[in-house]
């Protein structure tokens, strides 16, 4: 008479099948997560564009780029200051956990960069709107300006 339950061979076969399926599915999920983070970074750059437009409307110019750290310029200019006289409203809602050493990090944990007076290489004839500034960050393929406001 046979005992009830599964044999060791049957269990090993099932575990092997599950392991093979997991190795096929996980890389696709990882790529989807990276793509979502890059999309979020593009959306944030678009939000920076809107915030900088509001800043320019209030002050008549875009923020002046600090020497040496353009990421801090972006944060300092757009975060607002309730203690200033007169108080400055925030133009962008920064996520506090992504401000590291005064630099705002993209969802890929690479800093955003800001350059006032955009270079001519980023202004092309087919652009819908010529920017007076550049904003960019590194993408998942390590391209330094892979995510930007001029493409």
C-alpha positions as CSV (number, residue, x, y, z in Angstrom):
1,X,0.0,0.0,0.0
2,X,1.3,3.4,-1.0
3,X,1.7,6.2,1.6
4,X,0.0,9.5,1.0
5,X,2.0,12.6,0.1
6,X,4.6,13.5,-2.5
7,X,7.9,11.8,-3.1
8,X,11.2,13.7,-2.9
9,X,11.6,13.6,-6.7
10,X,8.2,15.2,-7.3
11,X,9.0,18.0,-4.8
12,X,12.4,18.6,-6.5
13,X,10.7,18.8,-9.9
14,X,8.1,21.3,-8.7
15,X,10.8,23.5,-7.0
16,X,13.0,23.4,-10.1
17,X,10.1,24.5,-12.3
18,X,9.3,27.4,-9.9
19,X,13.0,28.4,-9.9
20,X,13.1,28.4,-13.7
21,X,10.0,30.6,-13.9
22,X,11.3,33.0,-11.4
23,X,14.5,33.5,-13.3
24,X,12.5,34.2,-16.4
25,X,10.1,36.7,-14.8
26,X,12.3,38.7,-12.4
27,X,14.5,40.5,-15.0
28,X,11.3,41.7,-16.7
29,X,10.0,43.1,-13.4
30,X,13.4,44.8,-12.7
31,X,13.4,46.5,-16.1
32,X,9.8,47.7,-15.6
33,X,10.8,49.2,-12.2
34,X,13.7,51.1,-13.8
35,X,11.5,52.3,-16.6
36,X,9.0,53.6,-14.1
37,X,11.7,55.5,-12.2
38,X,12.9,57.1,-15.5
39,X,9.4,58.1,-16.3
40,X,9.1,59.7,-12.8
41,X,12.3,61.6,-13.4
42,X,11.0,62.9,-16.7
43,X,7.8,64.0,-15.0
44,X,9.8,65.7,-12.3
45,X,11.8,67.6,-14.9
46,X,8.6,68.7,-16.4
47,X,7.4,69.9,-13.0
48,X,10.8,71.8,-12.6
49,X,10.0,73.5,-15.9
50,X,6.6,74.7,-14.5
51,X,8.2,75.7,-11.1
52,X,10.9,77.7,-12.9
53,X,8.3,79.4,-15.0
54,X,6.5,80.5,-11.8
55,X,9.8,81.6,-10.3
56,X,10.6,83.6,-13.4
57,X,7.2,85.2,-13.3
58,X,7.7,86.3,-9.7
59,X,11.3,87.5,-9.9
60,X,11.7,88.4,-13.6
61,X,14.6,86.0,-14.1
62,X,15.6,82.4,-13.7
63,X,17.6,81.5,-10.6
64,X,21.3,82.4,-11.0
65,X,23.5,79.3,-11.0
66,X,25.8,78.9,-8.0
67,X,29.4,78.2,-8.8
68,X,30.2,74.5,-8.3
69,X,26.8,73.1,-7.5
70,X,23.9,73.6,-9.8
71,X,21.8,71.0,-8.0
72,X,21.8,73.0,-4.8
73,X,20.8,76.1,-6.8
74,X,17.7,74.3,-8.0
75,X,16.8,73.2,-4.4
76,X,17.5,76.5,-2.8
77,X,15.6,78.5,-5.4
78,X,12.5,76.4,-5.6
79,X,12.0,75.1,-2.0
80,X,10.8,78.5,-0.6
81,X,11.7,80.1,2.7
82,X,9.0,81.0,5.2
83,X,11.6,82.9,7.3
84,X,12.7,85.3,4.5
85,X,11.4,88.8,4.3
86,X,9.0,88.8,2.6
87,X,8.3,85.0,2.9
88,X,9.0,83.0,-0.3
89,X,6.5,80.4,-1.3
90,X,7.7,77.0,-2.4
91,X,7.6,76.4,-6.1
92,X,8.2,72.7,-6.0
93,X,7.4,70.0,-3.4
94,X,10.7,68.3,-2.7
95,X,10.6,64.8,-1.1
96,X,12.8,65.3,2.0
97,X,14.3,61.7,1.8
98,X,15.7,62.5,-1.7
99,X,17.6,65.6,-0.7
100,X,21.1,64.4,0.0
101,X,23.8,67.0,0.9
102,X,21.5,69.7,-0.4
103,X,21.1,68.0,-3.8
104,X,17.8,66.7,-5.0
105,X,18.1,63.1,-6.2
106,X,16.1,61.6,-9.1
107,X,14.2,58.3,-8.4
108,X,17.4,56.6,-9.7
109,X,19.3,58.4,-6.9
110,X,21.4,60.6,-9.2
111,X,21.3,64.4,-8.7
112,X,19.4,66.7,-11.0
113,X,21.5,69.4,-12.5
114,X,20.5,72.9,-13.5
115,X,22.3,75.3,-15.9
116,X,21.1,78.9,-16.4
117,X,21.3,80.3,-20.0
118,X,21.1,77.0,-21.8
119,X,23.9,76.2,-24.2
120,X,23.2,76.5,-27.9
121,X,23.7,72.7,-28.4
122,X,20.5,72.1,-26.5
123,X,18.5,74.7,-28.5
124,X,17.4,73.2,-31.8
125,X,15.1,74.5,-34.5
126,X,12.6,71.7,-34.0
127,X,12.1,72.5,-30.3
128,X,8.6,73.6,-29.4
129,X,9.9,76.0,-26.7
130,X,13.4,77.3,-26.4
131,X,14.6,77.0,-22.8
132,X,16.7,79.6,-21.1
133,X,18.0,76.9,-18.8
134,X,18.8,73.2,-18.8
135,X,17.8,70.5,-16.3
136,X,19.2,67.0,-16.6
137,X,20.1,63.8,-14.7
138,X,21.8,60.5,-15.4
139,X,19.6,57.7,-16.8
140,X,19.8,54.0,-15.9
141,X,22.3,53.4,-18.8
142,X,24.7,55.8,-17.1
143,X,24.3,58.5,-19.8
144,X,25.1,61.7,-17.9
145,X,22.3,63.8,-19.6
146,X,20.0,60.8,-20.4
147,X,16.9,62.4,-18.9
148,X,16.6,66.1,-19.7
149,X,14.4,69.0,-20.7
150,X,15.7,69.5,-24.2
151,X,14.9,66.1,-25.9
